[in-house]
Amino acid sequence: MKILNLFAGVGGNRKLWKGHQITAVEIEPKLCKVYARFNPEDTIICGDAMEYLKSNYHKFDMVWASPPCQSHSRMNYANKRATEENRCPMLLDCIKFLQTHFKGIFVVENVRPYYEFEILPSYIIGRHCFWSNKYIHFVPESYPVSGIFKECTLKGKRILQDKYDIHFDDKIYLSAHNPAQVMRNCVDPLIGQFILNQITNS
Ligand SMILES: C[S@@+](CC[C@H](N)C(=O)[O-])C[C@H]1O[C@@H](n2cnc3c(N)ncnc32)[C@H](O)[C@@H]1O
């Protein structure tokens, strides 16, 4: 399949995908570099994901999108870093655009928000909500999912790097309060693999 991997980060959801032609879009140049190191065979666009999606969606069989979740997360809401005023519109824009225009399969991933869902997710796995036009048969008892990971330290970064087997030392956000941020943003590669397998095997 030709897959468009939007808001690609370091490529957590994509890590275990094999045999597909993948184009990734990520806005942060340092993350593009790390992603390229792990996935040299992918086409990597360092730029705005929504802009790329709107001009290129018709070239792909499947779109995966993980828009930034900081302004939706329950943890940031509790810390007062997520507010009604700073809520990022990209999640809703992305779901609505794909629902309206895209003829292939789409999966939009985000964390459980602190507010009532504006569009109900198609399914929820662990801390992730998914909006999709493809049914996934998910039996919670059969699949290891972790809950919210609260460790916001260098140690937390290392724990997640070991868990996902995604290791890098590049300093991405120099002023970030949370050294584990990039890894906390990462989708568990096993979940990315599970969903793609379900889609391709059904
Ligand atoms: C939740 S993370 C994605 C994690 C990724 N799916 C993974 O599993 O590793 C969201 C990413 O979107 C990127 N981003 C934020 N705004 C963007 C934009 N307008 N266009 C492209 N990427 C963007 C951030 O730099 C961040 O890496």
The ligand as a Tripos MOL2 file, in Angstrom:
@<TRIPOS>MOLECULE
LIG
   27    29     1     0     0
SMALL
NO_CHARGES

@<TRIPOS>ATOM
      1 C1          1.8640   12.9560   18.7260 C.3       1 LIG1
      2 S1          3.3480   13.3060   17.8840 S.3       1 LIG1
      3 C2          3.4150   12.0320   16.6800 C.3       1 LIG1
      4 C3          3.9900   10.7450   17.1600 C.3       1 LIG1
      5 C4          4.1890    9.6990   16.0940 C.3       1 LIG1
      6 N1          2.9570    9.2450   15.5230 N.3       1 LIG1
      7 C5          4.9510    8.5170   16.6810 C.2       1 LIG1
      8 O1          4.3450    7.4720   16.9050 O.co2     1 LIG1
      9 O2          6.1710    8.6490   16.9000 O.co2     1 LIG1
     10 C6          2.8980   14.6980   16.9050 C.3       1 LIG1
     11 C7          3.9940   15.2010   15.9880 C.3       1 LIG1
     12 O3          3.4400   16.1930   15.1240 O.3       1 LIG1
     13 C8          4.4560   17.1380   14.8480 C.3       1 LIG1
     14 N2          3.7660   18.3410   14.3330 N.ar      1 LIG1
     15 C9          3.1840   19.3330   15.0390 C.ar      1 LIG1
     16 N3          2.5900   20.2050   14.2040 N.ar      1 LIG1
     17 C10         2.8130   19.7460   12.9490 C.ar      1 LIG1
     18 C11         2.4310   20.1950   11.6610 C.ar      1 LIG1
     19 N4          1.7090   21.3110   11.4820 N.pl3     1 LIG1
     20 N5          2.8030   19.4680   10.5850 N.ar      1 LIG1
     21 C12         3.5520   18.3370   10.7400 C.ar      1 LIG1
     22 N6          3.9420   17.8660   11.9390 N.ar      1 LIG1
     23 C13         3.5630   18.5440   13.0270 C.ar      1 LIG1
     24 C14         5.1760   17.3040   16.1580 C.3       1 LIG1
     25 O4          6.4840   17.8060   15.9560 O.3       1 LIG1
     26 C15         5.1570   15.8690   16.7050 C.3       1 LIG1
     27 O5          6.3330   15.1900   16.3500 O.3       1 LIG1
@<TRIPOS>BOND
     1     1     2 1
     2     2     3 1
     3     2    10 1
     4     3     4 1
     5     4     5 1
     6     5     6 1
     7     5     7 1
     8     7     8 2
     9     7     9 1
    10    10    11 1
    11    11    12 1
    12    11    26 1
    13    12    13 1
    14    13    14 1
    15    13    24 1
    16    14    15 ar
    17    14    23 ar
    18    15    16 ar
    19    16    17 ar
    20    17    18 ar
    21    17    23 ar
    22    18    19 1
    23    18    20 ar
    24    20    21 ar
    25    21    22 ar
    26    22    23 ar
    27    24    25 1
    28    24    26 1
    29    26    27 1
@<TRIPOS>SUBSTRUCTURE
     1 LIG1         1 GROUP 0 **** ****
